[in-house]
Amino acid sequence: MTTPSLVTKWAKACHADQLANYPPNNVATQLIAILDQVLSSRTSPTASASATANLVQSEHDITHGLSCLIDLFLFAAARNTSLDSLELLVSYLVELAKQPDAINEGPEPKVWDEGGGVMHEIPSGAPIIVEGKQLWSELPMLGWNITEWFQGPELWTHSHCNPTTPEVAAAKWKDMNKLIAVIARNPDAQVLPSLARYINLSRITLSMALEHSPNTRLGKNTAMHLPAAALWFSIAGGELERMCEAGEQKMAAGDVWAERVRDNGSGDSAVVDMTRLQFWKERLAELQQM
């Protein structure tokens, strides 16, 4: 394989900064080329997902290719934050989850790496299961990688290695939520078990941003949280309504919301329902005017 001809600024920078010294047939280099083709619409999400599946499954160590894929997908989403770009990336993710469940079709065993030097063998003819999840329908490694980053903007301001300013942290947190909101509103994603419940993460963002008084730890950082909270209403407002109408989700109440429920004398402050949604809307409008 020759060095890929890259189109998007993200892919060019990624290749130059991180992979210039790698051989052209390196898995990460090839994945960057595939994501570049998705983002530039040179190749359909369906064709790109098929090429990705073939590439990852060709590796002896399945976790190597899979971890490169997840890392580069999230990196691409963090750098290409327009709705058009994110919708292309999410369509690609959907097509990955729709790929045929992977089987080791080679004559030799493959492995997946649990970490700490623990390797698990995947015999010839066996399904490829990583961390207890089937490749591809269950998208191994995606969920915990997203959860690891989904901890609020303080994750970036309090970083020991590379702390950012509050403004940069707010932007990063907003962009992370934007990706999740685009997944949550994608109709094809909602019928896939590995992608269907991402709307539930919205309750974390909204509670952190809108339910805490200024003297609390989260309340002191409200300005960093508000942009991410606002985008949920603009991007996935209908999905928020449906989640709250169902009333099946729970979220620990911040002090402002808990006090409101106590004052009303009824209700469970942990339930995510239409009453709480209305409070979020009113509280967002109030905080945006301050």
Secondary structure, DSSP 8 states (H G I E B T S, - for coil): -------SHHHHHHHHHHSTTS-TT-HHHHHHHHHHHHHTTSS-HHHHHHHHHHHHHT-SBHHHHHHHHHHHHHHHHHH--SHHHHHHHHHHHHHHHTS---B--SSS-EEEEEETTEEEEE-TTSB-EETTEETTTT-TTHHHHHHHH-S-THHHHT-SSS---HHHHHHHHHHHHHHHHHHHH-TTGGGSTTTTTGGGGHHHHHHHHHS--TTSTTGGGHHHHHHHHHHHHHHHHHHHHHHHHHT--B----HHHHHHHHHHT-S-TTB-SHHHHHHHHHHHHHHHT-
